[in-house]
Amino acid sequence: MARKKATKQSPKAARKGKVVRVKTGKARSKADAKAAHGELPQWTTAEIAEAFRRFAAANPAPRGELQYVNPFTLLVAVVLSAQATDAGVNKATPALFKLADTPEKMIKLGEARVRDLIKTIGLFRTKAKNVVALSRQLIAAHGGMVPHDRDALEALPGVGRKTANVVLNIAFGEPTIAVDTHIFRVGNRTGLATGKTPLDVEMKLMEVVPERYRLHAHHWLILHGRYVCVARRPLCEKCLIADLCKWPGKTVNSPAQSARTGAK
């Protein structure tokens, strides 16, 4: 009964009169281990819809944080972001994209110069090689254009499923969900979409996220994992979906409980 009630609450009402408490480090670790084994209760269809309704209400038009100027530079930025932060990539790419915002210019710039421009990014040598190689392949196989096709994207050097999903979503408006470490953590920790691999979580999310929210689901979940449901100690006190989340590492007190314990 309480579960149905929660699905009708607004973000503000969901937290009104309640106090979210995050448990001790040992209890959090135990809770995360339980989540990693897929032992959390399943969300109802209504709860999932309510969670994304709240995300949409709080941030109707979410955007990725990588900086780019066209589909090609988006592709390059996402390739560079593997095992690196968006902030770190954004510090290096303005100078790179000023000199090379097309595959032709990137090839002309050359691997050594690209390497020098992105040397602050992890794995910069391999990434420089891939960026120049994918630029050659774009010209040879796609007329210098970024293909609107998953298989063609994944055939490019340095491009995997996650990168292809980001490009398809942002450049072409496809309702794809790119599961990075943040989404993988959020899916498993909350119980929203559990899985042993990123692909497992992606398939589960594509199955359960309502169609009307699927286009932006990728951004909402990444931002939630990056700034709220963080790895070491999630900020459950600021979470829009704390009352829906199944993670046993936190408690959500009712108004009566809060009054008895003197919580503020």
Secondary structure, 3 states (H helix, E strand, C coil): CHHHHHCCCCHHHHHCCCEEEECCHHHHHHHHHHHHCCCCCCCCHHHHHHHHHHHHHHCCCCCCCCCCCCHHHHHHHHHHCCCCCHHHHHHHHHHHHHHCCCHHHHHHHCHHHHHHHCCCCCCHHHHHHHHHHHHHHHHHHHCCCCCCCHHHHHCCCCCCHHHHHHHHHHHHCCCCCCCCHHHHHHHHHHCCCCCCCHHHHHHHHHHHCCHHHHHHHHHHHHHHHHHCCCCCCCCHHHCCCCCCCCCCCEEEECHHHHHHHCCC
